[in-house]
C-alpha cells in the first residue's frame, strides 16, 4: 500500500510539471479577422490580408490544413494564429469562414 502512495505521488508530480510545459511549448493564440488572398496546398501555407490591408503568409498547422481546402480568394475568415514565446506568429491553427 505504501508503494501505491509513492507511485501516485510521483504521477501527480509529473502531471503538475507536464501540463504547464505543454501549454508553454504550444505558445499563445489569438484570433484575427482577415481576407483570404491565396492558399498553397502544396506548401501548406495561407496568405491573408488583415484589417489594415497588410498581407501575411503563414504555415497551416493542425486542423487548419483541412479547413483551408474549402476556402478561396476573397473569403472572409477568422484565423486562429499560433504565437511563440516572443509573440511572433508561427502559423495558423484554425480557420472559420465569417
C-alpha positions, 0 to 999 in steps of 0.5 A: 500500500505504501508503494501505491502512495509513492507511485501516485505521488510521483504521477501527480508530480509529473502531471503538475510539471507536464501540463504547464510545459505543454501549454508553454511549448504550444505558445499563445493564440489569438484570433484575427479577422482577415481576407483570404488572398491565396492558399498553397496546398502544396506548401501548406501555407495561407496568405491573408490580408488583415484589417489594415490591408497588410498581407501575411503568409503563414504555415497551416498547422493542425486542423487548419490544413483541412479547413483551408481546402474549402476556402478561396480568394476573397473569403472572409475568415477568422484565423486562429494564429499560433504565437511563440514565446516572443509573440511572433506568429508561427502559423495558423491553427484554425480557420472559420469562414465569417 
